[in-house]
């Protein structure tokens, strides 16, 4: 964790290189691949289940403290840190209110992920959850006034098809010891897909609409998120938490899942800031391939023809999406720089 955060601290400036972007995408991919497998394990193998609502809340608290530490490094002194917090966080209630929107949506999404993985096989979850990619692309076009070429749209849906093939006939990797409700799981994924697309693009729009520090924005987001998640804990599991304790059922595996969610959240915000949410979706797709490969090594899953074909489609779609677009739109001399920016592609 120390190495990971030190790498982030080295790049707190706005001038980031392509190498750093690739590094963040790689780390986020590896974290996502491990997170899904670990979360599924904690929700199906252990009989004494922890409260997922408290786990989401603890994750937000950890991300808040990590962001405070990085902001302290960015500002250079405790005095400047306090001044920055007073001006940008506690002295800006409108900004906090603005960030409360994605906080609510993210809280719903994170809790729905726990519900879905408690009721669906990891493979089914991963296949269905990839609907977030075209959902994110659509939100990007509608909310950020950007355009995608036909080739980019084709690559997005090719990605979904490839991921579906990869997970088409997976073996059961873990023994399930809890009762499951598939319909509840599918409903939870549907909600999570919409939340992922909307909240991700909304947060990207807020990040890129001002020069405010990424870590200030994160602090605003996580403060709102903690309040929202505490309310969710009270409404969903309040009586049980009072009876059994806030950290009931927590094991080393649960803390590992929380750690992955915390670090993954920070890297996700960096990727959103310096790339875009669709690239984040491609990273998630690569994570699915990696998690399946890991299952082959750890749990003896058999690679099928559909897996090989799906992995190939995922690689091709990533390549096609990354091709430079030749924009044939003619820009009149009278157009301003802002108008040109609105014509830029994702």
Secondary structure, 3 states (H helix, E strand, C coil): CHHHHHHHHCCCCCCCCHHHHHHHHHHHHHHHHHHHHHHHHHHHCCCCCCCHHHHHHHHHHHHHHHHHHHHHHHHCCHHHHHHHHHHHHHCCHHHHHHHHHHHHHHHHHHHHHHHHHHHCCHHHHHHHHCHHHHHHHHHHHHHHCCECCHHHHHHHHHHHHHHHHHCCCCCCCCCCCCCCCHHHHHHHHHHHHHHHHHHHHHHHHHHHCCCCCHHHHHHHHHHHHHHHHHHHHHHHHHHHHHHHCCCCCCCHHHHHHHHHHHHHHHHHHHHHHHCCHHHHHHHHHHHHHHHHHHHHHHHCCCCCHHHHHHHHHHHHHHHHHHCCCCCCCCCCCCCCHHHHHHCCEC
